[in-house]
Amino acid sequence: MRLADLRGRRVAVWGTGREGRAAVLAVAAHQPADLVAVDDSGNFLSLPWEGPLAAAAPLTDRYEALAAADVVVRSPGIPQTHPWMRELRAAGVPVTQGTALWMADHADRTVGVTGSKGKSTTSSLISHLLTAVGRPNVYGGNIGVPLLDLPGDAERYVLELSSYQCSDLTDSPEIAVLTALFPEHLDAHGGEENYYRDKLNLIAHGPKAIIYNAADARLAKRVRDRPGAIPANDPAGFHLDGDDVVAPDGTVLFPRSALNLPGRHNAGNLCVALAVLTSLGIDCVERADDLREAARDFEPLPHRLAEIADPSGLTFVDDTLATSPHATTHAIDAYEGKPLTVIVGGNDRGVDYTVLRDHLERLDAITVLGIPDSGPRIVDALKGLDHVHAEVVDDLAAAVRRARELTPAGGVVLLSPGAPSYGQFRNFEHRSAVYVEAIRESAPS
């Protein structure tokens, strides 16, 4: 379904955040017979719904407005498990998203990146490297820029896509990229297999190429035999050999230390990005010098292993976007060999933390501080690991103060929560801001 297909039809846009607002204005431009905006969050009357938005679509909180529509355009934040979603399916009302509407018109110029971990870094690396070799592109998607707000005439698009955005696609991007696959957002998708199905819907509609991280066994098992599948982090593709980034033909391109990001997993993300460039006709061996310089110039994304200077000599690291235990294990590995205190915990979705315990069991001495809500449960899961000092603290500020007491000189204090921010914080930006302020306030004078 394309935006143009909404002309003359009754359309309801469900959700009034950034994605919903972009959808209202985009749909209105295609002259639907009727357009209404629906917000069931409980505070819809307090929203500044005015100007062009109000002129395009009246705002309501009534399910009946969705049920009466020919097409519902839902925001990505509306979960598949929402009771109204079940009712709409039962009634046979078509439900799509702005992402799907946009992709129907632009898939043939799009690199779409998703994954349970690494999609933000990998997509931004792809965009950065393409620019460095003279391939202009527009970067958008789940990074905060709704697709329906992107310019429509770009030569190439590079998009970070969440599982929520992938779930309603009916067109795959020309180049589909998969970085990792592990259980995430299960409450919103209705279970582990449903989550995998929605995530992998990115590749369900005939992409020209599927670039995937072959080092992820769960992902490789589901993808390697698909038409157009191209592995990275595998001897048959771009991969790491010791500390070198190596092309499929065995040519050493440059050392992984050239990449301005810590952690072997980030070098793996770079290998995925190089495979994408090759699929777009770029000779990465011939352009190795340019790509090495571009890797050095790459700016780390905020809240992803972002290091914070401190006069004590400790290195504080903000990895607040690590919202699963799998992501936390990657962050821990990035500081292998250094004295490490990890701050974990956040909104408790009942996730199994066995993967974190199993990972720590193989490591040397480490300190873990658990904060509400899930922190006590994480600490409890680590009982019996004699080389792990784990304790519960009252809040994030208390964790920073306690970390200063417990972390040896020259060590690392890593906020990698393994859980979402909601509950104790408004969002991940708020959690990060509280962390930075706690570091500042507790710094030695």
Beta strands, then each sheet from edge to edge (+ up, - down):
strand 1: 10-14
strand 2: 34-38
strand 3: 59-60
strand 4: 71-74
strand 5: 95-97
strand 6: 110-114
strand 7: 138-141
strand 8: 157-160
strand 9: 175-178
strand 10: 209-213
strand 11: 229-232
strand 12: 239-241
strand 13: 244-246
strand 14: 252-255
strand 15: 306-308
strand 16: 315-318
strand 17: 340-344
strand 18: 366-370
strand 19: 388-392
strand 20: 412-415
sheet 1: 3+ 2+ 1+ 4+ 5+
sheet 2: 7+ 8+ 6+ 9+ 10+ 11+
sheet 3: 12+ 13- 14+
sheet 4: 15+ 16- 20- 17- 18- 19-
end
